[in-house]
Amino acid sequence: MNRPFEHVNKTLLGWLPPDMQDRLGMLRRYSLRGGRGHGTPIVARVDGTTFHGGLTDRWKGLVSLYALAKVLGRDFRIYYTYPFDLEEYQVPNLYDWRLRPGELSTSLCHTRMLRLAGDPTLSRVQHLPADKQIHAYANRDWLPLINEQYGTSFRWGELFRELFVPSDRLRAALDVWHKHLLHPYMAVAFRTQNLLGDYVEYAYPPAGREKQADIIARCLDYLQRLHQLSGLPLLVTSDSRRLSEATADLPFVTATTGVAAHVDTVADAPQEQYMKSFVDFYLLAEAQSVFCAGTEEMYPSDFPKYAAMLYNHPFQRVLL
């Protein structure tokens, strides 16, 4: 497994233009003697050799590169190995994005690498060489820009469903939770990062004990109020095990349990810890409405927003 990217490059290379950084990076990854591979696909790479971001950011990049490949008439492939093989959790649906044997180029002359993570523009993908494989790292949602520039009408959820369905292992995990959930239900996602001291993510410090208690109390109060207004059962997802367990006395709440692992900061977690995020995503997507609720200190995550977009369900942010 490749080593995780632990910090932003602050050496002299960081001051060079992005294209120059990519060209120098290619010297470390490809060689003149490398295999040419087959064809000229756009290959979305998630391999731990650079910053990728969380699971939602990775999905944004994959879907955006797929849309770009569509408008350019190029094949699309996914090379996703860090910190797990994506096919453990998601497999191709309507489009087969798996690399064919011998297809991936390792040739310096027949590959163009682009590190696009954090780039909100399309400027660096306007003139891609047609005779080379494009190996790209991306973590932004470009669909609005692609639709505007190319006159397309792509929808994120539709493209995501073309690419992915749950693997057998993930489907089995979802089936377990389907037995506990009453339909229809509403869903609430709480994203604490490490405020409650139980979720490792970069260098975020935990809040003090009084603040932690206040956060939990506000979240539970919101669940009470939302249930009173809707009358529907609630699904609760959270990166905090403490917060999920705190809902145990609310009979109208089903909270997904277990410990989650952040895909960009934990390289060797047990499979079930990565599985939790995939389970949360698909269960959120099936909710009648999705809410991202939190205090000012909590993170306004895009995870539940994009889960709601999977089937175009209503989404709302709520400040507690």
N, C-alpha and C positions, 0 to 999 in steps of 0.2 A: 504493500500500500504506500502511496506517496505520502510524504510528510505534509502535515497541515500548514497552511499559511498562517503565521502567528502574529505578524505585524505588518503595517504598511511600509514599503521600501522607502527608507529615508536616506539612502546613500545618494551619491552623485547621479545615479541613473534616474532617480525620482525627479530630477530637474530637466531631463531630456523630454522632447516632444513624444507623445504617445506612440507614434509610428516608429520612432527610433528605439524606444523601449521594447516594442514588440520585436523588432528586427534583431536586437541584441539578445532578447529572450529566446528567439528561435535558434540561435547558435548553441544554446544549452540543451535544447530539446530535440533538434533534428540534425541530420548530417548529410553530407554529399553522397554518402554511400547508402543512405536510408532507402527503404523500399518506396516506390512511387505510389503504390496502392492502386485502386480502381476507381475511375470516374472522378467527378469534381463536386462532390456533395458539400453542403454546409454542415459542419459537424459541431454541435453544441457540446462543449467539454465542461465537466464538473469532476475534477481529478485531484483537488487538494493542493495544487501548485500555486494558487493565487487566492485572493479573497473572493468568496462566492456569496456570502450572506446566508440568511436563514432559508428555510424550505420554501416560503412564499416567494422570496426574491429569486430563487433558482427556477421555480415554475414560471415566473414572469419572463425570465430570460429564455427558457426553452420554448415557450409559446411564441414569443416575439421572433425568435430566429426561425421557427417553423413558418410563421406568416411571411417573413422576409424570403424564405426559400420558395414559398408559393408564388409570390409576385415576380420573382426572378426566374421562375421555371427551373429550379435546381432541386436535386434530391436533398433530403434532410436526414441526418443521423444524430443519435445521442450517444456520447461516450461519458457515462456517469458511473464513477467508481469510488467516490469519496463522500462520506465515510462508509459507504456500502454500495453494492451493486443495485441500481434502481430497480432492476427486474425482480428483486426480492419483494418489492411492494407494489410496483406498477408495471404492466406489460402493454405492448402495443394493442390498439383497438382497431380503428379504421385505416391507420397509416402505420406501416412497419418501419420504425425508426432504428431498428437494430443494425449495427454494423455487420456486413457480410465478411466471411473469412477472407483475409488478405486485402480488404478494401481500404483500411486506414493507412494514409501516407505517413511515412517518417522521413521523407525526403526534404531536404532544405530547399531544393529547387522547385518542388511541385506542391508546396504547402504555403499558405499565408495564415499566420496566426494574428488574431485580434483580441486584445484584452479590453473588453467594452464594459466591464463591471463599473457601475456608477455613472456611465455616460447616458444622459437623458436625450441625446440627439441621434440623428441618423447620418451625421456628416461623414463618419468613417466607413460607412458601408455603401456609399453612393457609387463607387467605381471599383467593384471587386473584380479581380482577375478571373476571367472565364475559364482559363486553362489550369487553374490550381484548386486544390481542396482548401476550403476556408474553415479553419479551426478557431472557434470563437468562444470567448467567456463573456457571458452577459447576465445581468440580473435586474434589468428594468423592463417595464411594460411599455413597449413601443407601439402598441396597436393603434392608439389615437393618431400618432404621427404617420404610421403606415397607411391608415385609412385616408388621412387627409392628402398625403402626397401621391398615392397610387390610385385613389378613387375606389378603394375597396370598402367593404362593410363587414370586416371581420369582427366577431364577438368572442371575447376571451373564453367563455364557457364552452362555446361550440368547438373552438380549436383544441381546448384541453381535452374534451371528450373524444375528438378524433384521434388524439395521440394516446390517451391512457384509459385503461380500465384496471381495477384492483387485481393484483395477483391472487392466486388461490389462497395463499397464506393470509393476505390482507382481507380477502372476502370472508374467510372463516372467522377472523377476528371481528369483522363488522357484524356477522350473523349473530355472534354472542350478544352484542349490544342491541341488536334489533329485537331480541326477545325481551329486553327490559324496557324498551321505549314504547309509549303509547302514541299513535298517530291520530290527528296531527299534533305536532309539538312546536314550541318556539325554542330558540337557542340563544344562550348568552355566553360570550367568550370573555374571560378575564385574563389579561396579560400583565403579570407582575414583574417580569424579568427576575431580579434577585431581591426585590424589596422585602419578601418574607423569609429570605435567607435559605431557600431550599431549591434554587434553580441556578446552575452554573451557566453564565453567559457573559463572555468577555470579562470586564473588570468592574461590573456594577456592584456597588456595596449594598448590604441590607439596610433597611430602615431601623430606627430604634424600636424598642418593644412597644411603647405606647402607640407609635404610628402604625406598627404592624397590626395591633389590635383594632385600631380605628379603621384601617383599610378593610379588614375582614368584616367588621360590623357594618360598614357602609355597603359592602357587596351583598351581604345577607339581607339587609333591609331592602335593597333594590329588588332582589329576587322575590321577596314577599309582595312588594308593591306591584311588580309586573304580573305576578300570578293573579293577584286580586283584580287587576284590570282586564286581563285576557281570559282567565278561567282555564287556560291550557296548561298541560304539563310542560316542564322546562328541562331542556338539556343544558348542562353546564360543562364547559371545557376550560381548563386553565393550565398554565405551565407550573403552577404552584400546587404541590400535593397537599399542603396545609389548607389552602383555600378550598380545594375540592372536598377534602374530608370534613371541613367545617359545615358543609351543606347537608350532612348526613341526617340531621333532625328535621329537614324540610321534606315532607312526604311527597310533594309535587315535583321534586327535583331528582333527575338522574344525572349524576356527575361521573364523567369518565375518570377512572382511577389509574394509579400507577405513576411511575416516575418518567418524566420526559427528558430527552437529551437534545441539546442544541446541535444541529448538524455541522456548524462551522467552528464549534469550540470543543466538542467532545468527539475524539476520533475512534474510541474503542469501547463504546457503551454496548451493553447487551442489546440484542435485536429488538426485544420488546419495548425498550425505551425509545428507539426511533419509530417503532410501529405506532406508538401512542399518537404522534403528530398526524400520521396518515389516517388513523381511525377518527381522530377529532375532526379533521378536515371533511371527510366524507359524511360524517354524522351531522356536522354543521350545515353542509350543503343540502341535506334532506329536510331541514327545518322549514316550517312555513314562513318564518321571519327570523332574521339573525341580528343580534345586537352585540356590539363591542362596548362593554361598560367598564368604567374605571375612574379612579380619582385622578387629580392633577399629576400625582407622582407616577401613576401607572402608564404603560406604553400604549399608544393608540395603534394597535397592530393592524396590518393589512390582511392577516391570515383569515379572520372571519369574513372580511369584505370579499375576498376572492373566492372563499367557499360559497358565499351567497351568489356570486356571479356564475357559478358552475351551472345552475339551473335558472338564473335570472330571478332569484327570490329577493324580497325587500331586505335592505340592510340599513342599520342606523347606529350612529355612535352616541353614547350616553355618558355625560360627565356627572359623576357622583359627588 
